[in-house]
Amino acid sequence: MAQAVQKLVAKVPTLVGAAVSYSKPRLSTFWYYARVELVPPSPAEIPKAISGFQDLIKGFQSGRLGQTSVRDALRNGLVATEVLMWFYIGEIIGKRGIVGYDV
Amino acid sequence: MVPPVQVSPLIKTARWSALLFGLIYGKQRYDYLKPIAAEERRIEEEEKKLREERERIYKQLSEANSDTILK
């Protein structure tokens, strides 16, 4: 038993090294995309976001949104769902538990 | 590699504000539910004590009354 534990402990540095060398390129690709796509909006972009939202409302009122193709509608629906899921991720962080409230 | 896509600012603000709202909502709901759960636990403790007391008394009485020669 003690020998098995010793062998495991001796293997840990190699395991850690292997994990690091496996994840480094993947992390770098993730970072490459995340630095452009997942960053929070800079203060200069917020007025653009507000005008984009107003465009959306105007499009809804004028009936232009009824003209979108099914393909575009599905794509936009997927994007909207993804945006909504961020709310639930924020809730998970706020309640400090993955499933349910730990009261 | 495919170059990264330029996400529209509307989507970016919507995502991060949804994250913020979720954080605030989760924290507030947790703070609301915590004292309620503590209260329920306290009430459960008290009722449990009362119930066990009554069961003890009942058991003692039933043992005292069950005098048979078959014991």
Backbone of each chain as nested JSON, in Angstrom:
{
  "chains": [
    {"id": "A", "residues": [
      {"number": 1, "name": "MET", "atoms": {"N": [0.834, -1.201, 0.0], "CA": [0.0, 0.0, 0.0], "C": [0.868, 1.25, 0.0]}},
      {"number": 2, "name": "ALA", "atoms": {"N": [1.836, 1.252, 0.918], "CA": [2.712, 2.43, 1.004], "C": [3.532, 2.569, -0.264]}},
      {"number": 3, "name": "GLN", "atoms": {"N": [3.94, 1.439, -0.843], "CA": [4.736, 1.491, -2.066], "C": [3.915, 2.055, -3.219]}},
      {"number": 4, "name": "ALA", "atoms": {"N": [2.629, 1.658, -3.278], "CA": [1.779, 2.16, -4.358], "C": [1.609, 3.667, -4.245]}},
      {"number": 5, "name": "VAL", "atoms": {"N": [1.43, 4.137, -2.998], "CA": [1.278, 5.58, -2.799], "C": [2.545, 6.306, -3.2]}},
      {"number": 6, "name": "GLN", "atoms": {"N": [3.694, 5.7, -2.847], "CA": [4.972, 6.35, -3.191], "C": [5.142, 6.444, -4.697]}},
      {"number": 7, "name": "LYS", "atoms": {"N": [4.771, 5.344, -5.372], "CA": [4.917, 5.366, -6.838], "C": [4.027, 6.439, -7.445]}},
      {"number": 8, "name": "LEU", "atoms": {"N": [2.807, 6.563, -6.908], "CA": [1.877, 7.571, -7.417], "C": [2.448, 8.961, -7.204]}},
      {"number": 9, "name": "VAL", "atoms": {"N": [2.967, 9.197, -5.995], "CA": [3.503, 10.523, -5.683], "C": [4.679, 10.846, -6.597]}},
      {"number": 10, "name": "ALA", "atoms": {"N": [5.482, 9.807, -6.931], "CA": [6.622, 10.062, -7.82], "C": [6.151, 10.394, -9.223]}},
      {"number": 11, "name": "LYS", "atoms": {"N": [4.953, 9.869, -9.575], "CA": [4.469, 10.115, -10.936], "C": [3.823, 11.474, -11.096]}},
      {"number": 12, "name": "VAL", "atoms": {"N": [3.428, 12.136, -10.004], "CA": [2.638, 13.371, -10.103], "C": [3.304, 14.441, -10.953]}},
      {"number": 13, "name": "PRO", "atoms": {"N": [4.64, 14.71, -10.808], "CA": [5.241, 15.758, -11.657], "C": [5.105, 15.451, -13.139]}},
      {"number": 14, "name": "THR", "atoms": {"N": [5.311, 14.176, -13.529], "CA": [5.163, 13.869, -14.95], "C": [3.723, 14.074, -15.399]}},
      {"number": 15, "name": "LEU", "atoms": {"N": [2.763, 13.692, -14.539], "CA": [1.355, 13.883, -14.905], "C": [1.044, 15.356, -15.096]}},
      {"number": 16, "name": "VAL", "atoms": {"N": [1.531, 16.161, -14.139], "CA": [1.267, 17.6, -14.238], "C": [1.897, 18.156, -15.514]}},
      {"number": 17, "name": "GLY", "atoms": {"N": [3.152, 17.723, -15.799], "CA": [3.811, 18.178, -17.016], "C": [3.039, 17.796, -18.26]}},
      {"number": 18, "name": "ALA", "atoms": {"N": [2.526, 16.56, -18.259], "CA": [1.753, 16.103, -19.424], "C": [0.484, 16.913, -19.574]}},
      {"number": 19, "name": "ALA", "atoms": {"N": [-0.178, 17.198, -18.433], "CA": [-1.423, 17.969, -18.508], "C": [-1.149, 19.366, -19.054]}},
      {"number": 20, "name": "VAL", "atoms": {"N": [-0.053, 19.977, -18.573], "CA": [0.266, 21.33, -19.028], "C": [0.564, 21.349, -20.524]}},
      {"number": 21, "name": "SER", "atoms": {"N": [1.379, 20.383, -20.98], "CA": [1.738, 20.398, -22.402], "C": [0.55, 20.032, -23.276]}},
      {"number": 22, "name": "TYR", "atoms": {"N": [-0.428, 19.305, -22.716], "CA": [-1.642, 19.013, -23.495], "C": [-2.503, 20.248, -23.622]}},
      {"number": 23, "name": "SER", "atoms": {"N": [-2.637, 20.991, -22.513], "CA": [-3.616, 22.072, -22.5], "C": [-3.061, 23.363, -23.056]}},
      {"number": 24, "name": "LYS", "atoms": {"N": [-1.732, 23.507, -23.134], "CA": [-1.192, 24.808, -23.575], "C": [-1.676, 25.235, -24.954]}},
      {"number": 25, "name": "PRO", "atoms": {"N": [-1.538, 24.39, -26.005], "CA": [-2.006, 24.88, -27.306], "C": [-3.506, 25.128, -27.319]}},
      {"number": 26, "name": "ARG", "atoms": {"N": [-4.278, 24.261, -26.625], "CA": [-5.717, 24.466, -26.609], "C": [-6.084, 25.752, -25.902]}},
      {"number": 27, "name": "LEU", "atoms": {"N": [-5.365, 26.027, -24.809], "CA": [-5.605, 27.277, -24.093], "C": [-5.272, 28.463, -24.974]}},
      {"number": 28, "name": "SER", "atoms": {"N": [-4.188, 28.33, -25.767], "CA": [-3.807, 29.479, -26.588], "C": [-4.833, 29.722, -27.685]}},
      {"number": 29, "name": "THR", "atoms": {"N": [-5.41, 28.644, -28.278], "CA": [-6.469, 28.889, -29.263], "C": [-7.678, 29.498, -28.586]}},
      {"number": 30, "name": "PHE", "atoms": {"N": [-8.039, 28.991, -27.413], "CA": [-9.184, 29.566, -26.705], "C": [-8.957, 31.055, -26.446]}},
      {"number": 31, "name": "TRP", "atoms": {"N": [-7.756, 31.385, -25.994], "CA": [-7.448, 32.774, -25.699], "C": [-7.489, 33.615, -26.971]}},
      {"number": 32, "name": "TYR", "atoms": {"N": [-6.976, 33.048, -28.052], "CA": [-6.952, 33.752, -29.338], "C": [-8.35, 34.193, -29.753]}},
      {"number": 33, "name": "TYR", "atoms": {"N": [-9.336, 33.289, -29.566], "CA": [-10.707, 33.651, -29.945], "C": [-11.385, 34.471, -28.87]}},
      {"number": 34, "name": "ALA", "atoms": {"N": [-11.123, 34.129, -27.593], "CA": [-11.862, 34.786, -26.515], "C": [-11.467, 36.247, -26.397]}},
      {"number": 35, "name": "ARG", "atoms": {"N": [-10.183, 36.564, -26.761], "CA": [-9.77, 37.95, -26.598], "C": [-10.546, 38.881, -27.51]}},
      {"number": 36, "name": "VAL", "atoms": {"N": [-11.077, 38.35, -28.617], "CA": [-11.854, 39.197, -29.53], "C": [-13.349, 39.012, -29.316]}},
      {"number": 37, "name": "GLU", "atoms": {"N": [-13.765, 37.767, -29.05], "CA": [-15.21, 37.507, -29.086], "C": [-15.877, 37.632, -27.736]}},
      {"number": 38, "name": "LEU", "atoms": {"N": [-15.15, 37.322, -26.634], "CA": [-15.84, 37.227, -25.351], "C": [-15.572, 38.422, -24.442]}},
      {"number": 39, "name": "VAL", "atoms": {"N": [-14.851, 39.445, -24.952], "CA": [-14.539, 40.541, -24.052], "C": [-15.791, 41.347, -23.748]}},
      {"number": 40, "name": "PRO", "atoms": {"N": [-15.849, 41.969, -22.567], "CA": [-16.97, 42.869, -22.296], "C": [-16.88, 44.089, -23.2]}},
      {"number": 41, "name": "PRO", "atoms": {"N": [-18.018, 44.754, -23.456], "CA": [-17.994, 45.899, -24.368], "C": [-17.249, 47.069, -23.759]}},
      {"number": 42, "name": "SER", "atoms": {"N": [-16.427, 47.738, -24.575], "CA": [-15.734, 48.929, -24.097], "C": [-16.743, 50.071, -23.999]}},
      {"number": 43, "name": "PRO", "atoms": {"N": [-16.45, 51.109, -23.206], "CA": [-17.429, 52.193, -23.039], "C": [-17.826, 52.843, -24.361]}},
      {"number": 44, "name": "ALA", "atoms": {"N": [-16.935, 52.788, -25.373], "CA": [-17.283, 53.398, -26.656], "C": [-18.34, 52.598, -27.385]}},
      {"number": 45, "name": "GLU", "atoms": {"N": [-18.451, 51.304, -27.027], "CA": [-19.376, 50.463, -27.785], "C": [-20.776, 50.511, -27.239]}},
      {"number": 46, "name": "ILE", "atoms": {"N": [-20.947, 51.043, -26.035], "CA": [-22.28, 51.005, -25.427], "C": [-23.285, 51.852, -26.193]}},
      {"number": 47, "name": "PRO", "atoms": {"N": [-22.941, 53.084, -26.667], "CA": [-23.941, 53.808, -27.476], "C": [-24.316, 53.045, -28.745]}},
      {"number": 48, "name": "LYS", "atoms": {"N": [-23.331, 52.336, -29.337], "CA": [-23.664, 51.534, -30.508], "C": [-24.649, 50.437, -30.142]}},
      {"number": 49, "name": "ALA", "atoms": {"N": [-24.452, 49.868, -28.968], "CA": [-25.375, 48.815, -28.536], "C": [-26.776, 49.376, -28.344]}},
      {"number": 50, "name": "ILE", "atoms": {"N": [-26.851, 50.595, -27.758], "CA": [-28.17, 51.192, -27.525], "C": [-28.856, 51.483, -28.849]}},
      {"number": 51, "name": "SER", "atoms": {"N": [-28.071, 52.015, -29.828], "CA": [-28.686, 52.313, -31.133], "C": [-29.088, 51.028, -31.837]}},
      {"number": 52, "name": "GLY", "atoms": {"N": [-28.283, 49.95, -31.652], "CA": [-28.657, 48.664, -32.24], "C": [-29.962, 48.161, -31.667]}},
      {"number": 53, "name": "PHE", "atoms": {"N": [-30.132, 48.344, -30.345], "CA": [-31.36, 47.91, -29.702], "C": [-32.55, 48.722, -30.208]}},
      {"number": 54, "name": "GLN", "atoms": {"N": [-32.329, 50.048, -30.412], "CA": [-33.428, 50.867, -30.937], "C": [-33.786, 50.468, -32.359]}},
      {"number": 55, "name": "ASP", "atoms": {"N": [-32.756, 50.107, -33.143], "CA": [-33.028, 49.605, -34.493], "C": [-33.897, 48.371, -34.452]}},
      {"number": 56, "name": "LEU", "atoms": {"N": [-33.586, 47.509, -33.471], "CA": [-34.359, 46.284, -33.339], "C": [-35.818, 46.596, -33.048]}},
      {"number": 57, "name": "ILE", "atoms": {"N": [-36.046, 47.558, -32.126], "CA": [-37.42, 47.91, -31.774], "C": [-38.141, 48.501, -32.978]}},
      {"number": 58, "name": "LYS", "atoms": {"N": [-37.423, 49.372, -33.721], "CA": [-38.05, 49.985, -34.9], "C": [-38.38, 48.921, -35.932]}},
      {"number": 59, "name": "GLY", "atoms": {"N": [-37.466, 47.965, -36.091], "CA": [-37.736, 46.895, -37.038], "C": [-38.945, 46.078, -36.631]}},
      {"number": 60, "name": "PHE", "atoms": {"N": [-39.098, 45.874, -35.304], "CA": [-40.244, 45.135, -34.827], "C": [-41.529, 45.915, -35.086]}},
      {"number": 61, "name": "GLN", "atoms": {"N": [-41.469, 47.244, -34.833], "CA": [-42.687, 48.048, -35.002], "C": [-43.079, 48.175, -36.46]}},
      {"number": 62, "name": "SER", "atoms": {"N": [-42.062, 48.277, -37.347], "CA": [-42.41, 48.467, -38.75], "C": [-42.803, 47.17, -39.42]}},
      {"number": 63, "name": "GLY", "atoms": {"N": [-42.64, 46.045, -38.717], "CA": [-43.014, 44.777, -39.325], "C": [-41.919, 44.16, -40.155]}},
      {"number": 64, "name": "ARG", "atoms": {"N": [-40.729, 44.82, -40.148], "CA": [-39.644, 44.27, -40.972], "C": [-39.194, 42.918, -40.449]}},
      {"number": 65, "name": "LEU", "atoms": {"N": [-39.349, 42.738, -39.113], "CA": [-38.869, 41.488, -38.541], "C": [-39.686, 40.297, -39.035]}},
      {"number": 66, "name": "GLY", "atoms": {"N": [-40.907, 40.558, -39.494], "CA": [-41.711, 39.471, -40.042], "C": [-41.172, 38.952, -41.355]}},
      {"number": 67, "name": "GLN", "atoms": {"N": [-40.253, 39.717, -41.966], "CA": [-39.735, 39.325, -43.279], "C": [-38.497, 38.467, -43.198]}},
      {"number": 68, "name": "THR", "atoms": {"N": [-37.999, 38.212, -41.972], "CA": [-36.755, 37.441, -41.9], "C": [-37.013, 36.013, -42.348]}},
      {"number": 69, "name": "SER", "atoms": {"N": [-36.019, 35.435, -42.986], "CA": [-36.152, 34.05, -43.416], "C": [-36.106, 33.143, -42.199]}},
      {"number": 70, "name": "VAL", "atoms": {"N": [-36.604, 31.922, -42.386], "CA": [-36.61, 30.96, -41.266], "C": [-35.19, 30.692, -40.809]}},
      {"number": 71, "name": "ARG", "atoms": {"N": [-34.279, 30.627, -41.779], "CA": [-32.884, 30.343, -41.431], "C": [-32.311, 31.431, -40.529]}},
      {"number": 72, "name": "ASP", "atoms": {"N": [-32.566, 32.693, -40.929], "CA": [-32.061, 33.794, -40.116], "C": [-32.749, 33.823, -38.759]}},
      {"number": 73, "name": "ALA", "atoms": {"N": [-34.059, 33.491, -38.775], "CA": [-34.78, 33.51, -37.503], "C": [-34.219, 32.455, -36.56]}},
      {"number": 74, "name": "LEU", "atoms": {"N": [-33.922, 31.268, -37.093], "CA": [-33.358, 30.233, -36.231], "C": [-31.999, 30.659, -35.692]}},
      {"number": 75, "name": "ARG", "atoms": {"N": [-31.183, 31.256, -36.561], "CA": [-29.861, 31.686, -36.116], "C": [-29.968, 32.731, -35.027]}},
      {"number": 76, "name": "ASN", "atoms": {"N": [-30.858, 33.699, -35.233], "CA": [-31.017, 34.727, -34.206], "C": [-31.57, 34.147, -32.918]}},
      {"number": 77, "name": "GLY", "atoms": {"N": [-32.472, 33.158, -33.06], "CA": [-33.0, 32.525, -31.865], "C": [-31.913, 31.828, -31.074]}},
      {"number": 78, "name": "LEU", "atoms": {"N": [-30.991, 31.189, -31.789], "CA": [-29.88, 30.521, -31.097], "C": [-29.005, 31.525, -30.365]}},
      {"number": 79, "name": "VAL", "atoms": {"N": [-28.728, 32.648, -31.02], "CA": [-27.909, 33.672, -30.377], "C": [-28.615, 34.215, -29.138]}},
      {"number": 80, "name": "ALA", "atoms": {"N": [-29.942, 34.432, -29.263], "CA": [-30.691, 34.953, -28.11], "C": [-30.673, 33.958, -26.966]}},
      {"number": 81, "name": "THR", "atoms": {"N": [-30.791, 32.658, -27.289], "CA": [-30.746, 31.65, -26.23], "C": [-29.4, 31.671, -25.526]}},
      {"number": 82, "name": "GLU", "atoms": {"N": [-28.33, 31.821, -26.305], "CA": [-27.023, 31.863, -25.681], "C": [-26.895, 33.058, -24.749]}},
      {"number": 83, "name": "VAL", "atoms": {"N": [-27.428, 34.188, -25.162], "CA": [-27.364, 35.373, -24.295], "C": [-28.147, 35.132, -23.007]}},
      {"number": 84, "name": "LEU", "atoms": {"N": [-29.316, 34.453, -23.123], "CA": [-30.096, 34.176, -21.918], "C": [-29.369, 33.223, -20.985]}},
      {"number": 85, "name": "MET", "atoms": {"N": [-28.603, 32.261, -21.552], "CA": [-27.912, 31.317, -20.681], "C": [-26.865, 32.003, -19.808]}},
      {"number": 86, "name": "TRP", "atoms": {"N": [-26.335, 33.129, -20.269], "CA": [-25.368, 33.839, -19.427], "C": [-26.017, 34.302, -18.121]}},
      {"number": 87, "name": "PHE", "atoms": {"N": [-27.332, 34.576, -18.184], "CA": [-28.035, 34.956, -16.958], "C": [-27.953, 33.828, -15.93]}},
      {"number": 88, "name": "TYR", "atoms": {"N": [-28.161, 32.58, -16.393], "CA": [-28.143, 31.475, -15.457], "C": [-26.74, 31.221, -14.927]}},
      {"number": 89, "name": "ILE", "atoms": {"N": [-25.712, 31.465, -15.789], "CA": [-24.351, 31.327, -15.292], "C": [-24.086, 32.354, -14.212]}},
      {"number": 90, "name": "GLY", "atoms": {"N": [-24.569, 33.59, -14.42], "CA": [-24.421, 34.603, -13.386], "C": [-25.129, 34.198, -12.108]}},
      {"number": 91, "name": "GLU", "atoms": {"N": [-26.298, 33.557, -12.24], "CA": [-27.015, 33.125, -11.041], "C": [-26.215, 32.058, -10.299]}},
      {"number": 92, "name": "ILE", "atoms": {"N": [-25.588, 31.142, -11.038], "CA": [-24.775, 30.113, -10.398], "C": [-23.649, 30.74, -9.604]}},
      {"number": 93, "name": "ILE", "atoms": {"N": [-23.015, 31.777, -10.196], "CA": [-21.923, 32.437, -9.482], "C": [-22.458, 33.142, -8.251]}},
      {"number": 94, "name": "GLY", "atoms": {"N": [-23.646, 33.76, -8.372], "CA": [-24.176, 34.539, -7.251], "C": [-24.618, 33.671, -6.115]}},
      {"number": 95, "name": "LYS", "atoms": {"N": [-25.149, 32.477, -6.399], "CA": [-25.64, 31.681, -5.298], "C": [-24.591, 30.692, -4.819]}},
      {"number": 96, "name": "ARG", "atoms": {"N": [-23.404, 30.698, -5.429], "CA": [-22.279, 29.868, -5.011], "C": [-22.632, 28.413, -4.894]}},
      {"number": 97, "name": "GLY", "atoms": {"N": [-23.275, 27.867, -5.906], "CA": [-23.604, 26.454, -5.914], "C": [-24.098, 26.162, -7.301]}},
      {"number": 98, "name": "ILE", "atoms": {"N": [-23.87, 24.945, -7.778], "CA": [-24.243, 24.694, -9.158], "C": [-25.713, 24.347, -9.25]}},
      {"number": 99, "name": "VAL", "atoms": {"N": [-26.15, 23.394, -8.412], "CA": [-27.557, 22.993, -8.449], "C": [-28.18, 23.413, -7.14]}},
      {"number": 100, "name": "GLY", "atoms": {"N": [-29.147, 24.283, -7.158], "CA": [-29.89, 24.606, -5.955], "C": [-29.166, 25.552, -5.024]}},
      {"number": 101, "name": "TYR", "atoms": {"N": [-29.929, 26.128, -4.13], "CA": [-29.402, 27.085, -3.175], "C": [-28.981, 26.345, -1.919]}},
      {"number": 102, "name": "ASP", "atoms": {"N": [-27.768, 26.587, -1.492], "CA": [-27.226, 25.844, -0.367], "C": [-27.532, 26.55, 0.946]}},
      {"number": 103, "name": "VAL", "atoms": {"N": [-28.827, 26.605, 1.318], "CA": [-29.184, 27.278, 2.557], "C": [-29.245, 26.272, 3.686]}}
    ]},
    {"id": "B", "residues": [
      {"number": 1, "name": "MET", "atoms": {"N": [-6.137, 28.968, -39.185], "CA": [-7.271, 29.057, -38.271], "C": [-8.222, 30.141, -38.76]}},
      {"number": 2, "name": "VAL", "atoms": {"N": [-9.481, 29.904, -38.532], "CA": [-10.481, 30.914, -38.891], "C": [-10.249, 32.16, -38.044]}},
      {"number": 3, "name": "PRO", "atoms": {"N": [-10.254, 33.353, -38.65], "CA": [-10.077, 34.55, -37.82], "C": [-11.28, 34.738, -36.916]}},
      {"number": 4, "name": "PRO", "atoms": {"N": [-11.076, 35.319, -35.729], "CA": [-12.201, 35.471, -34.808], "C": [-13.234, 36.448, -35.356]}},
      {"number": 5, "name": "VAL", "atoms": {"N": [-14.459, 36.159, -35.05], "CA": [-15.594, 36.929, -35.561], "C": [-15.734, 38.214, -34.759]}},
      {"number": 6, "name": "GLN", "atoms": {"N": [-16.089, 39.305, -35.397], "CA": [-16.327, 40.553, -34.674], "C": [-17.767, 40.548, -34.185]}},
      {"number": 7, "name": "VAL", "atoms": {"N": [-17.912, 40.363, -32.878], "CA": [-19.274, 40.266, -32.327], "C": [-19.872, 41.661, -32.257]}},
      {"number": 8, "name": "SER", "atoms": {"N": [-21.179, 41.767, -32.578], "CA": [-21.828, 43.077, -32.551], "C": [-21.899, 43.586, -31.12]}},
      {"number": 9, "name": "PRO", "atoms": {"N": [-21.775, 44.922, -30.929], "CA": [-21.761, 45.454, -29.547], "C": [-23.06, 45.208, -28.799]}},
      {"number": 10, "name": "LEU", "atoms": {"N": [-24.189, 45.101, -29.553], "CA": [-25.456, 44.818, -28.873], "C": [-25.383, 43.478, -28.169]}},
      {"number": 11, "name": "ILE", "atoms": {"N": [-24.862, 42.461, -28.881], "CA": [-24.788, 41.131, -28.292], "C": [-23.826, 41.118, -27.119]}},
      {"number": 12, "name": "LYS", "atoms": {"N": [-22.721, 41.872, -27.256], "CA": [-21.745, 41.88, -26.161], "C": [-22.342, 42.495, -24.906]}},
      {"number": 13, "name": "THR", "atoms": {"N": [-22.98, 43.679, -25.071], "CA": [-23.577, 44.297, -23.88], "C": [-24.674, 43.418, -23.316]}},
      {"number": 14, "name": "ALA", "atoms": {"N": [-25.476, 42.789, -24.202], "CA": [-26.565, 41.942, -23.708], "C": [-26.001, 40.794, -22.894]}},
      {"number": 15, "name": "ARG", "atoms": {"N": [-24.927, 40.15, -23.376], "CA": [-24.348, 39.026, -22.649], "C": [-23.868, 39.429, -21.273]}},
      {"number": 16, "name": "TRP", "atoms": {"N": [-23.04, 40.48, -21.243], "CA": [-22.42, 40.803, -19.975], "C": [-23.412, 41.42, -18.999]}},
      {"number": 17, "name": "SER", "atoms": {"N": [-24.423, 42.133, -19.525], "CA": [-25.43, 42.633, -18.581], "C": [-26.31, 41.505, -18.081]}},
      {"number": 18, "name": "ALA", "atoms": {"N": [-26.526, 40.468, -18.927], "CA": [-27.26, 39.304, -18.427], "C": [-26.473, 38.61, -17.337]}},
      {"number": 19, "name": "LEU", "atoms": {"N": [-25.14, 38.528, -17.501], "CA": [-24.306, 37.933, -16.459], "C": [-24.426, 38.721, -15.162]}},
      {"number": 20, "name": "LEU", "atoms": {"N": [-24.375, 40.052, -15.283], "CA": [-24.468, 40.886, -14.085], "C": [-25.808, 40.711, -13.395]}},
      {"number": 21, "name": "PHE", "atoms": {"N": [-26.891, 40.713, -14.182], "CA": [-28.209, 40.553, -13.579], "C": [-28.347, 39.208, -12.899]}},
      {"number": 22, "name": "GLY", "atoms": {"N": [-27.803, 38.179, -13.564], "CA": [-27.876, 36.856, -12.956], "C": [-27.146, 36.813, -11.639]}},
      {"number": 23, "name": "LEU", "atoms": {"N": [-25.969, 37.454, -11.583], "CA": [-25.192, 37.501, -10.351], "C": [-25.992, 38.153, -9.246]}},
      {"number": 24, "name": "ILE", "atoms": {"N": [-26.557, 39.341, -9.561], "CA": [-27.315, 40.081, -8.554], "C": [-28.534, 39.283, -8.112]}},
      {"number": 25, "name": "TYR", "atoms": {"N": [-29.237, 38.683, -9.083], "CA": [-30.432, 37.919, -8.749], "C": [-30.102, 36.738, -7.847]}},
      {"number": 26, "name": "GLY", "atoms": {"N": [-29.001, 36.004, -8.211], "CA": [-28.635, 34.844, -7.406], "C": [-28.294, 35.246, -5.98]}},
      {"number": 27, "name": "LYS", "atoms": {"N": [-27.511, 36.348, -5.857], "CA": [-27.112, 36.775, -4.524], "C": [-28.324, 37.191, -3.702]}},
      {"number": 28, "name": "GLN", "atoms": {"N": [-29.252, 37.955, -4.326], "CA": [-30.395, 38.431, -3.557], "C": [-31.309, 37.287, -3.157]}},
      {"number": 29, "name": "ARG", "atoms": {"N": [-31.503, 36.325, -4.071], "CA": [-32.38, 35.214, -3.725], "C": [-31.77, 34.359, -2.63]}},
      {"number": 30, "name": "TYR", "atoms": {"N": [-30.462, 34.177, -2.675], "CA": [-29.783, 33.423, -1.629], "C": [-29.966, 34.1, -0.277]}},
      {"number": 31, "name": "ASP", "atoms": {"N": [-29.771, 35.431, -0.273], "CA": [-29.932, 36.151, 0.994], "C": [-31.366, 36.1, 1.496]}},
      {"number": 32, "name": "TYR", "atoms": {"N": [-32.321, 36.002, 0.57], "CA": [-33.715, 35.908, 0.983], "C": [-34.034, 34.534, 1.541]}},
      {"number": 33, "name": "LEU", "atoms": {"N": [-33.481, 33.486, 0.921], "CA": [-33.855, 32.126, 1.31], "C": [-33.136, 31.648, 2.556]}},
      {"number": 34, "name": "LYS", "atoms": {"N": [-31.964, 32.239, 2.864], "CA": [-31.167, 31.702, 3.963], "C": [-31.874, 31.813, 5.325]}},
      {"number": 35, "name": "PRO", "atoms": {"N": [-32.4, 32.988, 5.711], "CA": [-33.061, 33.017, 7.012], "C": [-34.324, 32.16, 7.065]}},
      {"number": 36, "name": "ILE", "atoms": {"N": [-35.015, 32.024, 5.942], "CA": [-36.215, 31.173, 5.939], "C": [-35.838, 29.736, 6.231]}},
      {"number": 37, "name": "ALA", "atoms": {"N": [-34.725, 29.279, 5.614], "CA": [-34.311, 27.899, 5.849], "C": [-33.862, 27.705, 7.293]}},
      {"number": 38, "name": "ALA", "atoms": {"N": [-33.163, 28.712, 7.851], "CA": [-32.725, 28.593, 9.237], "C": [-33.922, 28.512, 10.175]}},
      {"number": 39, "name": "GLU", "atoms": {"N": [-34.946, 29.33, 9.905], "CA": [-36.164, 29.299, 10.717], "C": [-36.824, 27.933, 10.647]}},
      {"number": 40, "name": "GLU", "atoms": {"N": [-36.904, 27.387, 9.433], "CA": [-37.557, 26.074, 9.292], "C": [-36.799, 25.001, 10.044]}},
      {"number": 41, "name": "ARG", "atoms": {"N": [-35.462, 25.108, 10.015], "CA": [-34.681, 24.102, 10.736], "C": [-34.932, 24.189, 12.227]}},
      {"number": 42, "name": "ARG", "atoms": {"N": [-35.032, 25.434, 12.724], "CA": [-35.248, 25.614, 14.148], "C": [-36.594, 25.019, 14.574]}},
      {"number": 43, "name": "ILE", "atoms": {"N": [-37.624, 25.306, 13.752], "CA": [-38.953, 24.782, 14.082], "C": [-38.943, 23.265, 14.045]}},
      {"number": 44, "name": "GLU", "atoms": {"N": [-38.243, 22.71, 13.065], "CA": [-38.168, 21.261, 12.953], "C": [-37.506, 20.666, 14.178]}},
      {"number": 45, "name": "GLU", "atoms": {"N": [-36.434, 21.3, 14.656], "CA": [-35.76, 20.821, 15.866], "C": [-36.719, 20.775, 17.046]}},
      {"number": 46, "name": "GLU", "atoms": {"N": [-37.451, 21.865, 17.239], "CA": [-38.344, 21.918, 18.405], "C": [-39.422, 20.85, 18.321]}},
      {"number": 47, "name": "GLU", "atoms": {"N": [-40.009, 20.73, 17.115], "CA": [-41.087, 19.738, 16.976], "C": [-40.557, 18.337, 17.176]}},
      {"number": 48, "name": "LYS", "atoms": {"N": [-39.311, 18.126, 16.726], "CA": [-38.727, 16.792, 16.895], "C": [-38.582, 16.466, 18.372]}},
      {"number": 49, "name": "LYS", "atoms": {"N": [-38.109, 17.457, 19.149], "CA": [-37.957, 17.218, 20.581], "C": [-39.294, 16.855, 21.224]}},
      {"number": 50, "name": "LEU", "atoms": {"N": [-40.325, 17.637, 20.857], "CA": [-41.648, 17.387, 21.414], "C": [-42.14, 15.992, 21.052]}},
      {"number": 51, "name": "ARG", "atoms": {"N": [-41.968, 15.638, 19.788], "CA": [-42.44, 14.333, 19.324], "C": [-41.724, 13.21, 20.049]}},
      {"number": 52, "name": "GLU", "atoms": {"N": [-40.403, 13.35, 20.211], "CA": [-39.672, 12.26, 20.854], "C": [-40.086, 12.126, 22.303]}},
      {"number": 53, "name": "GLU", "atoms": {"N": [-40.349, 13.263, 22.958], "CA": [-40.826, 13.229, 24.337], "C": [-42.128, 12.45, 24.417]}},
      {"number": 54, "name": "ARG", "atoms": {"N": [-43.043, 12.762, 23.497], "CA": [-44.35, 12.092, 23.531], "C": [-44.209, 10.607, 23.249]}},
      {"number": 55, "name": "GLU", "atoms": {"N": [-43.324, 10.266, 22.33], "CA": [-43.142, 8.847, 22.006], "C": [-42.579, 8.103, 23.187]}},
      {"number": 56, "name": "ARG", "atoms": {"N": [-41.665, 8.765, 23.894], "CA": [-41.065, 8.113, 25.061], "C": [-42.133, 7.807, 26.107]}},
      {"number": 57, "name": "ILE", "atoms": {"N": [-42.97, 8.804, 26.348], "CA": [-44.024, 8.626, 27.347], "C": [-44.965, 7.502, 26.909]}},
      {"number": 58, "name": "TYR", "atoms": {"N": [-45.329, 7.537, 25.64], "CA": [-46.253, 6.507, 25.128], "C": [-45.671, 5.117, 25.295]}},
      {"number": 59, "name": "LYS", "atoms": {"N": [-44.386, 5.013, 24.961], "CA": [-43.744, 3.699, 25.075], "C": [-43.749, 3.211, 26.513]}},
      {"number": 60, "name": "GLN", "atoms": {"N": [-43.412, 4.127, 27.409], "CA": [-43.365, 3.714, 28.805], "C": [-44.724, 3.24, 29.283]}},
      {"number": 61, "name": "LEU", "atoms": {"N": [-45.761, 4.012, 28.915], "CA": [-47.109, 3.631, 29.322], "C": [-47.495, 2.288, 28.726]}},
      {"number": 62, "name": "SER", "atoms": {"N": [-47.202, 2.097, 27.447], "CA": [-47.619, 0.841, 26.82], "C": [-46.864, -0.326, 27.424]}},
      {"number": 63, "name": "GLU", "atoms": {"N": [-45.623, -0.134, 27.802], "CA": [-44.893, -1.238, 28.444], "C": [-45.456, -1.544, 29.806]}},
      {"number": 64, "name": "ALA", "atoms": {"N": [-45.844, -0.457, 30.508], "CA": [-46.389, -0.682, 31.844], "C": [-47.732, -1.407, 31.76]}},
      {"number": 65, "name": "ASN", "atoms": {"N": [-48.507, -1.13, 30.718], "CA": [-49.83, -1.729, 30.637], "C": [-49.829, -3.12, 30.04]}},
      {"number": 66, "name": "SER", "atoms": {"N": [-48.745, -3.502, 29.412], "CA": [-48.81, -4.777, 28.701], "C": [-48.259, -5.88, 29.586]}},
      {"number": 67, "name": "ASP", "atoms": {"N": [-48.949, -6.133, 30.657], "CA": [-48.535, -7.209, 31.563], "C": [-49.176, -8.509, 31.143]}},
      {"number": 68, "name": "THR", "atoms": {"N": [-48.395, -9.354, 30.573], "CA": [-48.972, -10.662, 30.239], "C": [-48.037, -11.731, 30.762]}},
      {"number": 69, "name": "ILE", "atoms": {"N": [-48.555, -12.937, 30.821], "CA": [-47.69, -14.014, 31.266], "C": [-46.878, -14.572, 30.106]}},
      {"number": 70, "name": "LEU", "atoms": {"N": [-47.178, -14.097, 28.913], "CA": [-46.482, -14.598, 27.737], "C": [-45.117, -13.962, 27.54]}},
      {"number": 71, "name": "LYS", "atoms": {"N": [-44.699, -13.046, 28.495], "CA": [-43.436, -12.328, 28.239], "C": [-42.228, -13.205, 28.376]}}
    ]}
  ]
}
